[in-house]
Amino acid sequence: QIREAFFELPDEQRSALHLVAIEGLTYEQAAKAIGVPLGTLMSRIGRARAALREMEDNAPARAKNHLRIVRGEP
């Protein structure tokens, strides 16, 4: 589920988060690698993390909806 949510992020957010969280670059290194100011990189990472948290919070609701469909309820 987290993998799917990660790939649902906008490209700019996904790239920024990937460089820092997966590749282990510092914020400064990641900002330089993608050619943006440090503040921009930090904003993108913050928005990406917030989006992932929101997707996680909404996951149980999605599962419940899937169960309703399986049971044939409206």
DRENSE-77520 format. One record per residue (C-alpha): chain; residue number from 0; x, y, z. Coordinates in nm, 2 decimals, always signed. Layout:
! residues N
{unit->A, pos->NUM, x->X, y->Y, z->Z}
...
This chain:
! residues 74
{unit->A, pos->0, x->+0.00, y->+0.00, z->+0.00}
{unit->A, pos->1, x->+0.27, y->+0.24, z->+0.08}
{unit->A, pos->2, x->+0.44, y->+0.17, z->-0.25}
{unit->A, pos->3, x->+0.12, y->+0.25, z->-0.44}
{unit->A, pos->4, x->+0.07, y->+0.57, z->-0.24}
{unit->A, pos->5, x->+0.43, y->+0.67, z->-0.31}
{unit->A, pos->6, x->+0.38, y->+0.64, z->-0.68}
{unit->A, pos->7, x->+0.06, y->+0.84, z->-0.66}
{unit->A, pos->8, x->+0.26, y->+1.14, z->-0.54}
{unit->A, pos->9, x->+0.33, y->+1.42, z->-0.80}
{unit->A, pos->10, x->+0.67, y->+1.37, z->-0.97}
{unit->A, pos->11, x->+0.83, y->+1.67, z->-0.80}
{unit->A, pos->12, x->+0.73, y->+1.55, z->-0.45}
{unit->A, pos->13, x->+0.82, y->+1.18, z->-0.52}
{unit->A, pos->14, x->+1.16, y->+1.27, z->-0.65}
{unit->A, pos->15, x->+1.24, y->+1.49, z->-0.35}
{unit->A, pos->16, x->+1.13, y->+1.23, z->-0.10}
{unit->A, pos->17, x->+1.31, y->+0.95, z->-0.29}
{unit->A, pos->18, x->+1.64, y->+1.14, z->-0.28}
{unit->A, pos->19, x->+1.62, y->+1.21, z->+0.09}
{unit->A, pos->20, x->+1.44, y->+0.91, z->+0.24}
{unit->A, pos->21, x->+1.56, y->+0.63, z->+0.01}
{unit->A, pos->22, x->+1.89, y->+0.75, z->-0.14}
{unit->A, pos->23, x->+2.00, y->+0.91, z->+0.19}
{unit->A, pos->24, x->+2.10, y->+1.24, z->+0.05}
{unit->A, pos->25, x->+2.10, y->+1.54, z->+0.28}
{unit->A, pos->26, x->+1.84, y->+1.81, z->+0.20}
{unit->A, pos->27, x->+2.12, y->+2.03, z->+0.06}
{unit->A, pos->28, x->+2.25, y->+1.75, z->-0.16}
{unit->A, pos->29, x->+1.90, y->+1.67, z->-0.29}
{unit->A, pos->30, x->+1.82, y->+2.03, z->-0.36}
{unit->A, pos->31, x->+2.14, y->+2.07, z->-0.56}
{unit->A, pos->32, x->+2.08, y->+1.74, z->-0.74}
{unit->A, pos->33, x->+1.73, y->+1.85, z->-0.87}
{unit->A, pos->34, x->+1.83, y->+2.21, z->-0.91}
{unit->A, pos->35, x->+1.59, y->+2.38, z->-0.66}
{unit->A, pos->36, x->+1.64, y->+2.60, z->-0.36}
{unit->A, pos->37, x->+1.66, y->+2.43, z->-0.02}
{unit->A, pos->38, x->+1.33, y->+2.57, z->+0.09}
{unit->A, pos->39, x->+1.15, y->+2.44, z->-0.22}
{unit->A, pos->40, x->+1.29, y->+2.09, z->-0.16}
{unit->A, pos->41, x->+1.18, y->+2.10, z->+0.20}
{unit->A, pos->42, x->+0.83, y->+2.22, z->+0.10}
{unit->A, pos->43, x->+0.80, y->+1.93, z->-0.15}
{unit->A, pos->44, x->+0.91, y->+1.68, z->+0.11}
{unit->A, pos->45, x->+0.67, y->+1.82, z->+0.36}
{unit->A, pos->46, x->+0.38, y->+1.80, z->+0.12}
{unit->A, pos->47, x->+0.48, y->+1.45, z->+0.01}
{unit->A, pos->48, x->+0.48, y->+1.33, z->+0.37}
{unit->A, pos->49, x->+0.15, y->+1.50, z->+0.45}
{unit->A, pos->50, x->-0.01, y->+1.33, z->+0.14}
{unit->A, pos->51, x->+0.12, y->+0.99, z->+0.25}
{unit->A, pos->52, x->-0.02, y->+1.04, z->+0.60}
{unit->A, pos->53, x->-0.35, y->+1.14, z->+0.45}
{unit->A, pos->54, x->-0.36, y->+0.84, z->+0.22}
{unit->A, pos->55, x->-0.28, y->+0.62, z->+0.52}
{unit->A, pos->56, x->-0.55, y->+0.77, z->+0.72}
{unit->A, pos->57, x->-0.80, y->+0.71, z->+0.44}
{unit->A, pos->58, x->-0.69, y->+0.35, z->+0.38}
{unit->A, pos->59, x->-0.93, y->+0.19, z->+0.63}
{unit->A, pos->60, x->-1.22, y->+0.37, z->+0.48}
{unit->A, pos->61, x->-1.13, y->+0.23, z->+0.14}
{unit->A, pos->62, x->-1.10, y->-0.12, z->+0.28}
{unit->A, pos->63, x->-1.45, y->-0.09, z->+0.43}
{unit->A, pos->64, x->-1.59, y->+0.02, z->+0.09}
{unit->A, pos->65, x->-1.43, y->-0.28, z->-0.08}
{unit->A, pos->66, x->-1.59, y->-0.51, z->+0.18}
{unit->A, pos->67, x->-1.93, y->-0.35, z->+0.10}
{unit->A, pos->68, x->-1.89, y->-0.42, z->-0.26}
{unit->A, pos->69, x->-1.79, y->-0.78, z->-0.20}
{unit->A, pos->70, x->-2.09, y->-0.83, z->+0.02}
{unit->A, pos->71, x->-2.32, y->-0.68, z->-0.24}
{unit->A, pos->72, x->-2.43, y->-0.39, z->-0.02}
{unit->A, pos->73, x->-2.51, y->-0.05, z->-0.18}
